[in-house]
Amino acid sequence: MYKTILVPHAGTAAEDEALKHAIYAANDTSKIIILHIVEEIQYPPSFALSSSERNSLLKNIDEANEEIRKDMEKKMEKYTQQCKENGITSDARVMLGDAAEKIVDVVKKEKVDLIVMSKRRKLKGMKKLLSLGSVSRKVVENVTCPVTLIDIENI
């Protein structure tokens, strides 16, 4: 039924549950893309620094971002193993940048048929029923494929 399923995964129990749902929705011809987005450490204002100090600072930030990305690639291996154990082909990816933008980009480039992701609710009462987190809201508003949202309050 679904050829390509995207699971944005931040390494939490909510995304573990989303991955379980994706595996359930997949079949032996499906591929699950497990995507982790590292939000980059931003460059601080550096106008008061000398050129060499600024270059050193920026290099250290770039190295830290890359180290975080590589560390997450290693951690993502357990999710691809979980798919493999269930007979599902998977591909784990780690990207740097804005989560919603990267998810939408992958959906378009990979022709994703289904997104399974968790949502975070921070509001109470009636507003809670009508709201989504900023990432899930941006994704839902900018893709044309079905999106299954797993509510983390029930996990």
C-alpha positions, 0 to 999 in steps of 0.5 A: 500500500505505502511505498515510502514512509517517513518517520521523523525521529528525535530519539524519544519514546513518542517517536519510538511509538511512531516507528512502531505504527510505521512498521505496522503500516508497511509491507515487504515492498515498503521503505521506511525513512527514519529522519533525525534533524539536528538543530544546529548550534547558531553562531553568536554575534562575533563583531567584538572578536578579532578575525582569528578569534571569530574564525576559531569560534565558528570552526568550533561550532561547526565541529560541534554540529558535525559531532552531534550529527555523527553521534546521532547517526550511530544511535539511529542504527537501532531503529534500522535494526528494528525495521530489519527484524520486521522484514522492512527496508529502512534508511536512517538519515541525520540532517542539520537544519530546521526540522519542519523544512527538512521534513518537507524537503525529504517528502518532496524529494523522496515522494513519500506516501505517508508520514508517521510522526509524534506531536507535542501539545502544550496547551490545556482545555479546548485550545489543546484539541485544536492545536499542533506543535509548530513542527507538526503543524508546518508539516501538515500544512505543507505536504500533500501525503497523509500524515499520521500524528501520534499523541505523546500524551497517550504514551 
